[in-house]
Amino acid sequence: MADKLPARFGFPKLVVRDLHKQAAFYRAVVGYGEGQFLTGKINGRAVEEFIFSAPDGKVEMLVMAYVDGGPAPAPGAMICGMFTDDLEAFEARVLAAGGSVFQPIGPMDMPGMTARLAFYADPEGHLLEVIQAG
């Protein structure tokens, strides 16, 4: 077994229909604060999300909604967030294992963070959001 994994789990991203209602639910039930609100795009579709962190600042959960009027996600839809030190090598492993590129590698637009990200689909179509910091 290698001393260091080439990628690691980072965060669950729950894909919801009503972002503000669902964010209020998780604030009330789990005790999350306001959360950090972000907007962006995934493969050209506009999205909004809240990032919820633990008191120590570690990201615990993201709640995201597509806001472009396109098809709504199925209940239980989730994006698996992962971190890697080498996006190109990660992509090569995805393709070799039968996955596909959903959104090519590009800059991550997040305040206070320099990173690159890409989205991949596993062989059944589940999305992986993969971030390379630095």
C-alpha positions in Angstrom: 0.0 0.0 0.0 1.3 3.5 -0.9 2.3 5.9 1.8 0.0 8.5 0.4 -3.3 8.1 -1.5 -3.3 9.9 -4.9 -6.7 11.4 -4.0 -8.9 11.7 -0.8 -12.5 12.3 0.1 -13.2 16.0 0.8 -16.8 16.7 1.3 -20.4 15.6 0.4 -22.3 18.1 -1.8 -26.1 17.5 -1.6 -27.9 18.6 -4.8 -31.3 20.0 -3.9 -34.2 21.7 -5.6 -34.8 24.6 -3.1 -31.4 25.8 -1.9 -32.6 28.3 0.7 -35.2 25.9 2.2 -32.8 23.1 2.5 -30.0 25.3 3.9 -32.4 26.5 6.6 -33.2 22.9 7.4 -29.6 21.9 7.9 -28.9 25.1 9.9 -31.8 24.2 12.2 -31.1 20.5 12.5 -27.3 20.4 12.6 -26.6 23.8 14.1 -24.6 25.2 11.2 -24.1 28.9 11.0 -25.1 31.0 8.0 -22.5 29.3 5.8 -20.6 30.7 2.9 -22.7 31.4 -0.2 -21.2 30.9 -3.6 -22.3 31.0 -7.2 -20.7 29.3 -10.2 -21.2 27.0 -13.1 -20.9 23.2 -13.5 -20.5 22.2 -17.2 -22.2 25.5 -18.2 -25.2 25.3 -15.8 -25.5 28.0 -13.2 -25.4 26.9 -9.6 -25.7 28.4 -6.1 -24.4 26.7 -3.0 -23.8 27.1 0.7 -20.7 25.7 2.3 -21.2 24.7 5.9 -18.2 24.2 8.2 -17.6 22.9 11.7 -16.6 25.3 14.5 -12.9 24.3 13.7 -13.4 25.6 10.1 -13.3 22.2 8.4 -15.8 21.9 5.6 -18.5 19.4 6.5 -21.2 19.7 3.9 -22.3 21.7 0.9 -25.8 22.2 -0.3 -26.2 23.1 -4.0 -28.9 23.9 -6.5 -29.0 24.4 -10.2 -30.6 27.8 -10.8 -30.8 27.9 -14.6 -34.3 26.4 -15.0 -32.9 23.1 -16.3 -33.9 19.7 -15.1 -34.2 19.3 -11.3 -32.0 16.7 -9.6 -33.4 13.3 -8.5 -33.9 13.1 -4.7 -30.7 12.0 -3.1 -28.5 13.3 -5.8 -25.0 13.9 -4.4 -21.6 15.1 -5.8 -18.6 13.5 -4.1 -16.0 16.2 -3.5 -12.4 15.0 -3.6 -8.9 16.5 -3.3 -5.8 15.6 -5.2 -2.3 16.9 -5.6 -2.3 16.1 -9.4 -5.4 16.7 -11.4 -3.9 15.4 -14.7 -2.9 12.1 -13.1 -6.4 11.8 -11.4 -8.0 12.4 -14.8 -5.9 9.7 -16.4 -7.0 7.2 -13.8 -10.6 8.2 -14.3 -10.4 7.6 -18.0 -8.5 4.3 -17.6 -11.1 3.0 -15.2 -14.0 3.7 -17.5 -15.1 7.2 -16.3 -15.4 10.4 -18.3 -14.7 14.1 -18.1 -17.8 16.1 -17.2 -16.1 19.5 -17.0 -12.5 19.9 -18.0 -9.8 21.2 -15.6 -10.0 24.9 -15.0 -9.4 27.6 -12.4 -11.5 27.5 -9.3 -13.1 30.9 -8.6 -13.4 31.1 -4.8 -12.3 34.0 -2.6 -9.1 33.5 -0.8 -8.2 30.2 -2.5 -6.0 29.5 -5.5 -7.0 26.1 -6.9 -8.0 24.2 -10.0 -10.9 21.9 -10.4 -12.6 19.5 -12.7 -15.8 17.4 -12.7 -15.7 13.7 -13.7 -18.4 11.0 -14.0 -17.9 7.5 -12.8 -19.1 4.7 -15.1 -22.7 5.0 -13.7 -22.7 8.8 -14.2 -22.2 9.9 -10.5 -20.3 13.2 -10.4 -16.9 13.7 -8.7 -15.8 17.3 -8.0 -12.0 17.2 -7.8 -9.9 20.1 -6.5 -6.2 20.6 -6.6 -5.2 23.4 -4.3 -2.1 25.6 -4.8 
